[in-house]
Amino acid sequence: MAAMEEGDYATARRLLEQAVSDYPGTTCAESAPADIERAMAGEAIVARIHFDYNESAITDAAAAILQSKADALRDRSGIRLRVEGHCDERGSLEYNQALGLRRAQAAVDYLSNLGLDASRFDVVTFGEEMPLARGSNESAWRQNRRGEFVITDGDI
């Protein structure tokens, strides 16, 4: 499925669920549950986490996402991830580079504490250089204070 190959796991899941609903009893519908499970695992693995202002501590909401991520990764030992730390525009470039690195490392440390091998993760920081949302307001800043997870090796 093209959406799955492109890493758009949410769309892949939605299309597979639609096929099950629209075409019950077909070969496609009968094989869909395994693919739906793969798409859901992909969604969990690449799900973003967010951070509080000027913090690299894992929030309760981020911890729940990281737990789901760890559960999906345990069954897929061949997957490697690049963990990216991002910041909002406030603070100096140097400060935000360091904060982004602390954020990415905090995510890896959390996953490692859940029993995953830290060697499966590469840590990078983008600081404020790759905003998800444009704007100088709390809504944009909240979206930009994040950790991103990119599959660099292995299959879902």
N, C-alpha and C positions, 0 to 999 in steps of 0.2 A: 504494500500500500504506500503510495507516494507520500502522504502526510507523515507516516511513521518514519520513512526513510529520511525525510527532511527535518525530523526532530519535532514536528508539530503533533505531539502526543494527544493533546486535548481534542484536536480536530479528528485525528485517527480514531480515538475512542468514540466520539460522537457519531462518526460515519459508520463504524462497526455496529454500534448499538442501533442505529437506524436500519441497517441491513437486517439485523435480527428481527426487528419489529415489522419491517415491510415485507420480508421474504422468508417467513417461517418455513422450516422443513427443507430449505434449499441447502446445497453443499456449503455455500457462503455462510449462511446463518448457522449451520452446524459447526463450522470451524471457527466462527467468530469469538466464542468465549476465551479461547487461549490468546487470541490476538488482542482482545479487550484487556485481558490481564497484563499483557506486555505493554500496552499503551498506558495503562494505569501506573505500572511500575516506572515507565519512562517519565510520566508526569511527576511522580514523586521524586525521582532522581534529579530532575532539572529544576524543581521548584525553588524559587527565590526565598531567601530569608531577609528580614529587615531589622534594622538596629535603631536604637534610640539616639537622639542627638548627642554627638561627641562621645559615643560609647562603642565599645567592642564586645560588651557582655551579651551573651545569648539570652534573649527574652523568652518568656514562656511560650509565646506563639512560635518563635523560631525553633525552640526545643521540640515542639510537636512536629514541625516540618522535618527537622533533622532526624527524629525517631522514625518517621515514615520513610525517609531517604535511606537510613541505615537498614531497615527491614527489607527494602527492595534490593539494596546492594549486597546484602548477605547471600542472597540467592543467585547473584550474578558476579562471581569473583573475578571475571575477566574485565570488568568495567573499570576504567581509570577516569578520574575527573580533574578538571582544572577548576580550582575554587578561586573566584575573583572577588576582591574586596573593593567596594565603591563607596563614595562619599557625596555629600551635597557640596555646593559651591562655597560654603562658608569655611573660613580658615585658609591658611596659606597653602600653596601647592605642596610644599615639603611636609607640612603637618598632615594634610589629607592623604598623601602617599603613605605615610607611616600608619595613619589610622586605618586606611584600607587594608594594609598588610595585617594589622592586628585583627581586623574583622575576619579576613579570610582564614587566618591561623586559628582564631577562636572556633570557627566552624569545623576545621579539620580536627582540632583538639577534642571537640565535643563528639564528633563521629568516632574518633579513636577511642574515647572513653566508653563508647557503646560497643566496642569490640572490633572495629574495622582497622585494618592495617593502614597506618599513615602513609606508607609508600605508594598507596593507590591514588594519592592526591598530590597535585602540583598547586602551589600557592602563588598567586600573583595579585598585585594591587594596581588599580587604575585611578585611585584617588578620586578626583572630581572630573577626570578627563572624559568619561563616557556616561553622561547623564541619561537616565531612562526617561525622565520628564524634564521639559524645558520650563523655566520660570523661576522667579525668586520669591517663592511663597512656601508656606508650610506644606501644602499639598505636594508640590514638586520635590521639596527637600525630603519629605517622608519617603517618597518612592525611590529617591536616589541613594538613600542610606541603606545599602543592601549587600547581600552576598549572592553571587551568581554561580551556577554549577554547569559546566560544559563537559559533555562526554568527549574524551579525547581518544579512547581506545575501548574496544569491546562492543558487544551487541546487547541490546535490551532483550 
